[in-house]
Amino acid sequence: MRTGQTRVKDMIDDYAQAMELVRKMEAQLPIPARPTRTFIQAMRDSGIKVRPGQGLRIESVLYMGDEGGIVCATFSMPSGF
């Protein structure tokens, strides 16, 4: 196997299914979201203030493989959204 190739047969995730979900999510960007308690705590542990109920928007979606899964980049929404 050459460097940079993925051994799809050794993956736990169904790669084609994961990529289809990523494409469907990307077609809906930006996606409005609200933070969970776990997300709020993770952000606070990193020094980022996030409030319960705070409006967020998902700006990008990436597939990070079996270990990372599908990840989303979020940003705060201005008030009123």
N, C-alpha and C positions, 0 to 999 in steps of 0.2 A: 504494500500500500504506500502511495506517495504521501508526503507531508501535506496536511490540509484536507485530506479526504476523511469522511466520516464513515465508520463501519456501522451502517444502518442496521444490519442484522443483529448486532450486539446491544442494541438500544432497548430500553424498557418501554419508552414511549413509542407510539405509532407515529413516526416522523411525518408521514404524509398527512395524517389527521391533525397533528399539532400545527403544521404549516398552513393547512386550510383554515384552522381556527384563527391563526395570526392574521391571515389575509382578510378574513371576515371582520375581525376587530379593527384592522387598519382602515377598512372601508368606512367605518363609523367614526373615525377620529375627527375632532376631539370628542372624548367620551366623558360626560360629567360623572363624578364619583364623590362619595363621602368616606372619610377615614374610619377604619375599625379601631377598636381599643388597642389591638396588637400593633397596627400601623402607627397610631399616635405614640405608643410607648417606644417603638423602634426609632421613630424620628426624634423624640425627646432624648433618647439615649445617645443620639448623634448630635445633639445640640440644636435641633430644628424644632421650632414651636409650631404645633398643629393643634387646633381645637376640635373637640367633638362637634360634629355637624358642619365643620368648615367645608365650603365648596372647593373641590379639587377638579382638575381635568386631566385625563390621560392623554398625553400628547404623542407617545410612541409606544409600540409593542414589539418585543423581541423574543425569540425563542432561544433559550440558553442551554438546551440539551436536557438530558435526563436529570441531572443534578439541579439545574437552575429553573427548569420549566419555562413557562411563559411569564415574562416580566413586563411591567408597565412603568414608564416614566411619567410622574405626576407633577403638576404645578398648581399653585393656589389660584383660585379664580377671584377676580375682583368682587367686591361686595355687590349684592344685587343679582348675582347669577345663581 
